Amino acid sequence: MNIALIAHDKKKELMVQICIAYCGILSQHNLFATGTTGKLVAEATGLKVHRFLSGPQGGDQQIGARIAYNEIDMVLFFRDPLTAGVHEPDLFSLLRLCDLHNVPIATNVATAEVLIHGLARGDLDWRDIVNPKE
């Protein structure tokens, strides 16, 4: 599965911690991330992470395009709800694309853990049936 990782500045450390905690599961999948988040995760975990541009430079839009082309199967987007006004367009755009293309998305650590455990159990294998990759 192809998993996208995005985290607002105040949530980057949390993203790193969740990736450390679930490194064994995540290592079995392809990881994609916005620039800074990807760099931090790769440095802390040793996981291979394909990095796009940073969020403000359009990295979240690059991930959105991958979602639209059915190249992303799951998104972990840790957002900062206390400064959400600045980031609302980024979030709503990705939420809309995920809803449109049936891509599971977690916006907090609790939901991320549920998705990661489901990923390990094979609960998301339906993505390969409903949305086969060419």
SEDOSE-916783 format. One record per atom (N, C-alpha, C): residue in one letter; x, y, z. Coordinates in steps of 0.1 Angstrom, whole numbers, plus 5000, padded with zeros to 4 digits. Atoms other than C-alpha are relative to their C-alpha. Layout:
<batis>
AXYZ...
</batis>
This chain:
<batis>
M500849885000M500050005000M500950125000N499449875000N501050364994N499450095010I500449924989I500850575025I500650145000A499549865000A501050955026A500050055014L499849944987L502351135057L500150154999I500049855000I501651505063I499850045014A500249954987A501951695095A500350155001H499849854997H501552065105H501250015009D498849984993D504552205122D499949965015K500250044986K503252155158K499749855002K500350145000K502451795149K501049914994K498950085007K505651685132K500649905010E499450094990E507151535164E499049885003L500950114998L503951335169L500049904989M499950095011M504151195134M501349925001V498850084999V507751095140V499849895011Q500250104990Q506750915172Q499149894996I500950115004I503850725156I500849914990C499250075010C506250625128C501149915007I499050084992I508850505153I499249885006A500850114993A506150305172A499549894991Y500550095009Y504850145141Y500949974988C499050025010C508050115121C499949874993G500150135006G507649745116G498949984990I501250005010I504249785099I500350094989L499849905010L505150095080L501149964990S498950045009S508349935066S499649914989Q500550095010Q506249695046Q499250074989H500849925010H504649975026H500850114995N499349895006N505650265004N499550135007L500449884993L505750595023L500350124991F499849875007F505350935007F499750115010A500249894990A505451265026A500450134994T499649875003T505651635024T501550025005G498649994998G509251755025G500649995014T499450004987T510051835061T499649885008T500550124993T507851565076T500749884995G499350125005G509451305053G501450005005K498650004995K512951415063K500149965014L500050044986L512151395100L499749865002V500350144998V510551055097V501149914995A498950085005A513350915076A501250005009E498849994991E516051045099E499749925013A500250064987A514350915130A499749855000T500450145001T513250575117T500949914991G499250085011G515550475088G499149954989L500950055011L512450415067L500250084988K499949935012K512550495031K498750084997V501249915001V510250795025V500350084987H499949925011H509650944991H499550145004R500449864996R509551324997R499650094989F500549895009F507551584979F500550135005L499649874995L507951954983L499450025014S500649974987S507152105017S498650044998G501449965001G503552185024G499850134994P500249875005P503752555019P500450024985Q499549995014Q505552494986Q499249924990G500950085009G502752264973G500149855002G499950144998G503751924987G498749935003D501350064997D500251865000D499249994987Q500750005013Q498951944965Q500549884991Q499450115007Q501351694950Q499449875005I500750124995I499951424973I498650004996G501450005005G496451534964G499949954986A500050055014A497251474927A500249855000R499850155000R498551124936R498749935005I501350064996I495251064954I499049994988A500949995011A493351174924A500349904989Y499550105010Y495350934902Y500049865006N500150134994N494650644926N501449945004E498650054997E498350624937E500350015015I499850004986I497850674974I498849925006D501050094995D495950424995D499550045014M500449964986M495950585030M500850135003V499449874996V496750935044V500050025015L499949964986L497951025078L500450155000F499849865001F497551405080F499750065014F500149954987F498251525115F499950155000R500249865001R496751875117R500050065013D500049924988D497052145143D498750075001P501349945000P493452225152P500050145007L500049874994L494552535172L500450114990T499649905010T495952705141T499449964987A500650065011A493552545117A499650104989G500549895009G492352875101G501050024988V499049985010V495652905082V500149894991H499850135008H495652545070H498749944994E501350065004E491952495063E499949964985P500150045014P492152505025P500849874997D499250125002D494952235026D499249885005L500750114994L492952005049L498749974992F501350035007F489552045031F500249954986S499750055013S491051984997S500449855001L499750144998L492651655009L498949925005L501250074995L489551555028L499049974988R500950025011R487451604997R500549894990L499450105009L489851404975L499949865006C500050134994C490051125000C498549945000D501450045001D486251115002D499649954986L500450035014L485851114964L500649874996H499350125005H488350834959H500149895010N500050114990N487650624990N501449975006V498750014994V491050685006V499850035015P500049984986P491150635044P500950115004I499149894996I492550945061I499850025016A500049974985A493451005098A500650145002T499549874997T493851355111T500550025014N499549994986N494851265146N500649865003V499350124996V496950995164V499149885003A500950114997A493950795176A499549934988T500550065013T492550745141T501249944993A498850065007A496050685127A500349865006E499750134995E496550395151E499049904996V501050105005V493250235141V500349964986L499650035014L494250265104L501249914999I498750085001I497750125110I499749865005H500450134996H496349835130H499249924989G500850055010G493849775103G500849964988L499150035011L496549785077L500849875003A499250124996A498549525096A499149874999R500950115001R495449295097R499549974986G500550025014G494649335060G498750064998D501349945001D491549535066D499950104988L500049915011L492549775039L500349944986D499750075013D493249515012D498950024990W501149975009W489849604997W500450114990R499649895009R491649904982R500649944987D499550075012D493449664958D499049944991I501150065008I490149514947I499250114994V500949905005V488049824944V500850104991N499149915008N490950044930N501249934995P498850075004P493349814912P501050094994K498949925006K496649964903K500349944986E499650055014E497649944866E501449955000
</batis>
